Amino acid sequence: MNKTVNKTIKAVIVGAALLTLPACAPLEWIKDKMGMGKTVEAPAKPAKKTTTASADTETVLLSIDGEPALTKGEYDKYLTQMMQSNPYFRSVGPDALPEDVKRKVLDRILETRLIVKKAKGLGVDGREEYKKAYDETVKLVEDSLLVQFYEKDVLDQVSVTDDEVRSEFDTNKERYVKVAGAVEVAGVRFEDKNDADTFYDKAAKAPAQFESLAKAEQKGTFKELGRVSQDPRQMAASDIPMTVRSAALTMTNIPGIQTVKDGDTRWVIKVHGKTDSEYFAFDEIKTQLEVVVRSNKFRNKLEARTRQLRDEFTVDVNEDFFKKAVPQAMMAQNGQGNVITIPVDQLPIRKIDQSAAEEAEVTTA
């Protein structure tokens, strides 16, 4: 696949995702949408225009009731904020988006502008509850921005060496799977354990005839489970019981036949056609490894900085607030089945006299 097609596909994926993307997307969301382990293409440079930059940013893209509601400069900032909400992915800019996706983003902005205009016309921003919520939101946004910029400063101080990247690869090669190993599986599901054991004894004596025996079996249900892979994505999408999958993937004598307990049912499975996992070579994923190492170093550095802050400032935590409170009452059902509340001091708990208890202990001894 050439670079142009690759970039277009990636742009469509990112663009479609932007329609539901919050203002500050978490790193995990971006990794999932961008595809960890894939090279991120640099956005194409926009063609030079005859207009000046300042004039271009003032171009009105949206008007409501004849009044400018959105300029190109504001629109570009909106797109940039959405695309670059995490410093790990600054290289992915809005220029990578197709024009039809940008147009759909504009529709989302239009919906917001219309609602804002209508709400102001109704005097929503003059309500006391609105003002209170506004002040609280401003404080939350302020805190969020301060944390974001503080973390950015920490990230900018993180550097990665070739030796660190190579060490990550050598230590965790098994994580970087290109093609997951798999086995071919067929099975018969039984409701009764004895029926499963009887079929197993018969199939174990003629493993080459497993399929024909399974299809002819009257007391069980035959199912061709197909290619069972170690790929976790298949695990999430497959309807194969986890116990059967695990047993098939961990079998050592392949080809082979085995019984598997799955809840109240039993399976007799035949496993064959094993292929081992294929792993990436270092040069194939070096760029992604650098991201992994940088991310790990950033997290460790940030955690260390946070621990230092606890020593730098005087912190008092009201631990009593988080202690489990002694219940003052308990819920119970009365004779009519209704739920009632009974104070703890009124619970029908039999109090044993200490002298009586000692006497009883002597008697039973």
N, C-alpha and C positions, 0 to 999 in steps of 0.2 A: 504494500500500500504506500503510495507516495505521500510526501509531506503535506501537499495541499488537501488531499482527501482526509488524511489523518487529522489535520487541524480542523477541518470542517466538521467531522464527526464529533470531535471533542467539544467544539463550540456549540453544537446543537445540544449535546448532553448538558453542558453547563448552563446554556441559555434556558433550556426547559426547566432546569432545577431552580433557576433564579426566580421563577414565577411564584415559588413558595418559600424562598429563602428569607429567613429573618435578618435583621440588620447586622447582627454579629453572629455569624455561623461558627459553630465549634469546629475545631480541627478535625475531629472524627468524621463530621458530616462532609467536609471538603475532601478528605482522603477517600471517602467512599465514592463520592460523585466523580472525582478526578481519576480514580483508579490507581491505587498505590502499586508501584512496580511498573508504571508506564511513563514514558518520557513526555514531559510537558513542552509542547512546541511554543516557541516565542511568538508573540502576536506580530502579524505583519505591520510594517510601518505605514501609517496613513499617507495617502498621496498628498503632495503639496497643493495648497489652495492659494488662489490669488488674493483672497481677503486676508486682512491682518488677524492675528490670534485674538486680540481683544474684541474686534468687531464680530468674529465668529462666535465667541462665547455669549455675546449679547443677542444672538439670533433667537427670536421667539418661536418656540416649538408648540406652545399651547396657550390659547386665550379662552377666557370664560367671561361672557357678557361684555366682550370687547376689551377686556383688561388682560394684560400679559399675566399668565399664571405659571409659566415655566420657560426658562431660557436654556439654550444649549449648554451653557456653563453649569447651571444647576443640575441639568439632566446628566451630564458627564460625571459630576461629583457623585450623584446618586448611584450611577452604575459602578463607578470606581469603588465606592464604599462597599457595595455588595460583593464585588469581585475580589477585593483586597482586604476584607475584614480580618484576615489573619496574615501576619507578616511572613509566614512560610511560603505564601503563594503570591507574592507581589508581581511576579513575572506574568501572571495571567491577567491581562488587561481587557477592558471592554471592547477594544478594537477586534478581538477574536470572535465577537458575537455576530451572527448573520443579521441582516437588516430586519427580517421579519420578526426575529426574537426581540430586537430592540423596540420594534413597534408595539409588541405585546407588553413590554415593560412600561412603555408610555401609557398604555391603557390602564395599567394598575395605578400609575401616578395620577392619571385623570380621575379615577374613581375616588382616590384619597382627597384630591383637591376639591371635588364636588361636595363630598361629605363635609369637609372642613368649612367650606363656604356656607352650606346650608345650616350647619350647627352654629356658626357665628351669627347668622341671621336670626336664629331662634334664641340667641342670647345664652347659649350653653356655657360659654366662657365666663359669664357673669355669676354663675351659681357658686354658692359657698363650697359645695362638695367638689365642684370642678377645681376651684382654686386650691383647695386642700390637696386634692390628688395631683394637681400640677406641681405644687411645691415638693411633694414627696417624690414625684417622677424626676424632677430636675436633680434632686439629691442622688437618686439612684443612677441617673445618667452620668452625673459628675463623678461618682465613685467608680463607675464602670470605665470611664475614659481615663481616669487616673491610673487604675490598675492596668488597662491596656497599654498605656504609654510607658509605665514602669516596666512591664514585662517586655515591651519592645526594646527598651534600653538594655535589659539583661540579655535578650536574644542577640542583639547587635554585638555583644562582647564575646559571643561563642564562636570559636573557630574549630575547624575539623582538619586533621592531618590525614595523609594517605595511609599511614600506619594504623590509625584508628579505624579507618574504613575497612582495611584489609582484616583487621582483628575481628571486627563485627561479622564479616563474612565467614572467616574461618571458624569462629565460635558457634555460629548459628546457621550453618549451611542447610540444616534440615528444614528451616523455616522458609527458605526461598525455593519453593517448588514450582517448576515450570509445568509439568504434567503429573498429576497425582496418580499414584499406583492404584490398581483396580483388580477386581476378580469377577468372573462370571458366576452368577448364582441362580439356582432354581430350587424351589422348595415345595413341600406339602404341609399344609396347616391342619392340625388335628385338635379336636376338642377334648379327647380322652388320651391320657398318658399311655395306657396299655396299647391302644391302637397305634400310637406313634412308635412305641418300642417294637411292636410286631412288624411294622413297615420298615423300620430301620434295619432289623435283622435280615429281612428279605432283600433290601436294596444294597446292604453292605456286601452281600455275597455276589451281587451282579451289578457293580457300579456303572458299567457301560450301558446297562439297560434302565438306568434311573428314570429317565423321562417317560419311557413307555410304561414302566411300573407305576409311576406317579399319576399319569393320566388315566390309568385303569383303576386306580385305588378308589374304592367306594366310600370309605370312611373318612377321607381327608379331602382337602381342596388344593389342587395343584396350581402353582403360580410361577411363571417365568419372571424372576426378579431382575434379570438383565445384568448390565454392567454396574457393579457396586464400587464406588470410588472413595478414596480417602479425602477427596475434596470436600471441605466443610460446607461449601455452597450447595452441593448435591444433598448433603445430609439435611440441610434446612428445607429443601424443596421436595424431598422424597417421602413416599408413604410407606417405605420399608421399615418395619419395627427396628428400633435401635438395638435391641438385643440380637436380632438376626444379623444386622449390619456389622455389629462389633464382632460377633462370632466368626463371620465370613472373613473379615479383614485380619483377624488374629490367628486364623488356622495356620498351622505349620506344615501339615501333610496335605499338600495340594498336588493333584486332584484328590478330593476326599469327600466323605459323607459324615454328617454330624447331626445330633439332635440338639435343639435349642429350646429352653423354657422361656416363654413370653407371657407373663401373667398367668392366667388360668389355662392357656393353650400351649401346645407343643408344635415345634416345627422340625421337620427333617429336611436338611438342606444338602445340596451337592455344590461344591465349590471347585472351579477349575479355571483355566485360562488366566493365570496370574501374570500381571505386568508390574514391574517395580517403578517407583516414582523417578521422574527425571528432574534434575535440579538445574537452576540457572548457573551459568559461568560468571565469574566475578565481573568481567568486562561488560556483560550484558546488563547488569543492574548496579553498576558503580554509582551512577547518579542518584538512584533511589536509596542506596546504602548511605550516601552522604547525608540525605535527608533524615534517615533513621538515626544516625549517630548524632547529628546536630540536635534533633528533637530530644534524644535521651540526655545529652549534655545540658541542654536548656532546662529540662525538667529538674535535673539534679541540682543545677546551679540556682534555679528559682527556689527550690525547697530549702537549700542551704541558706539563701538570703532571708527567707521567711523565718527560719529558726533563729537567725541572728537578730531579727527584728524583735523577737520575744525577749531577748536579753537587752536590747537597746531601750525598750520602753517598759514601764511598770504596768504589768497586766494583772488584774484581779478578776477572777471568774467566780460567780456565785454558784458554787457547786451544789449548795443545798437545794437550789431551784430544780436541779436535775435528778435529785435523789427520789427514789420511788416513795410516793406518799403512802402512809398507812391508811387503808380504806376505812371510811367512817360508816359505811353501810354496804350491804350486799343485796343483789337482786335474787329473787326466788319466785316460785310459783305457789299460789295458794291452792286450796282444794278444788276451786272452780277452774283452775288452769290459767288464772290471770297473773301477770307479772306484778310483783309488789316489791317495795324497798323496805328492808329490815335493818334498823340501826345495829351496829356491831354489838353494843352493850345489851341488846335485847335478843341476841341469837340464842336458841335453845341448846347451849353447850353445858353439858353436865360437869359440875365442879366436884372433884374427888377430894374428900378429906384426907389429909396427909397421913393421919394415924390409921385410917381405914385402909389406905393403900399399903402401908407397911404391914398391917395385919394380913391383908390378902397375899402379900408377897411371901410371908412366912408360911401361910397355909398351903400355898401351891408348891413351895419348895420341897 
